[in-house]
């Protein structure tokens, strides 16, 4: 009696792939699984040692009893294993699998003396085949999950070390930002450059004032310094000088140059000239001092700029190394996130427990035997 059961494989219309699945269905391992599930080792139909219903089985048993090698072999582990292999071999002669045309459907055929047993065998083979796919997927998933967990643990430690190295490198080289132009040193350079521009302008102005004062003094017009440098004292002295000149002119027209009043005015004029010269000298010394101070301030700023530029240059070189460290850390972080995503996918139990094949139809108990051919026997 023959019972058929169809199984749909998930493969594309590839004859070689379908044949591979047929080889799995009729394989020794799957046959052993079905034999154990149905306990066919205790079935005389599949265990030659228990088959006493036929003349062939009786003759086989007699020959086996006459063979001295079998007297102690049956009780040994090797003998038990041999019996099981004989059952599996006999069982494989009762099953077959074949593709349905050009489709990916596979028909499993099982033969037995009893109709219900034939249907049970066909259904058990199909069920074991599907369950074996699930078991294989779970095994692969478990192995993949274990490897991913180990890899994630290694990447986590590596990422922590790399991030710690980045922070330590920042602290050692006083790097607050990884982008050029945003660090404190770069901001200091901008401020110093601005101060240098202002200091140079101030120095040029003070130098011009000092040179003009020196020119006026050299030309004999020191009182004109008040036009360059605001000096209330010189303005006051010049006003007094103008008043004396007016008085001297009036007295000259009345008394002459030898008059005592005229001589007194001349002495006052001399005293005013001396005071103006003193004030001009003080202003000239002050202007020269201002030039020296402005030049020293500019020199100090330029020196500070040079030191800041060296610091910025060293920080830029350190920043290049920092970017390399951060790039390694980012690469490790990206790999870590990819492995986490892969682990989440592998831990999807619904997908792992879904077989790649499905059963189209179960084998029903045959209504009539497949052999022997009755018409042939009648004929």
Secondary structure, 3 states (H helix, E strand, C coil): CEEEEEEECCCCCCHHHHHHHHHHHCCHHHHHHHHHHHCHHHCCCCCHHHCCCCHHHHHHHHHHHHCHHHCCCCCCHHHHHHHHHHHHHHHHCCEEEEECCCCCEEEEEEECCCHHHHHHHHHHHHHHHHHHHHHHHHHHHHHHHHHHHHHHHHHHHHHHHHHHHHHHHHHHHCCCCCCCCCCHHHHHHHHHHHHHHHHHHHHHHHHHHHHHHHHHHHHCCHHHHHHCCCCHHHHHHHHHHHHHHHHHHHHHHHCCCCCHHHHHHHHHHHHHHHHHHHHHHHHHHHHHHHHHHHHHHHHHHHHHHHHHHHHHHHHHHHHHHHHHHHHHHHHHHHHHHHHHHHHHHHCCHHHHCCCCCEEEECCCCCCCCCCCCHHHHHC
